[in-house]
Amino acid sequence: MSFLHKKRNYILSLQIITFLCCITLAQIYYDRERPPFTTKLPKVERHLIPAKILPYTHFGFKTFLGDLYWIRAVQDFPSWDAKNPFFLNYFTN
C-alpha cells in the first residue's frame, strides 16, 4: 500500500470514530433533557358487577360482559399499581 492510501484510510477511520462519538454525545444530551419515560396512566374509576351476579346478567349475549371486562382489564392494566385489590375483581369476573 502506498503512503497516500494508508493516510486516506487513517483519515476515514478518524472521521467515522468522530461521527460515532458525536452521535453518542448527542443521544446522551437528548436523554438528559427529556423527562423520564413512564407508562402510568391516570386512574380510571370503574364499577364492577359482583362475580356471583355475572352469570345471570348476560342479556342473551352469553359472553358479552365477560368480553367487556376483559377489554377493560387489558386497558387498565398499565395504570394498576399492583396493590389495589379492585383490579383482581376483573379476573374473578
Buried (B, 14 or more C-beta within 10 A) or exposed (E): EEEEEEEEEEEEEEEEEEEEEEEEEEEEEEEEEEEEEEEEEEEEEBEBEEEEEBEEEEEEEEEEBBEEBBEBBEEBEEBBEEEEEEBEBBEEB
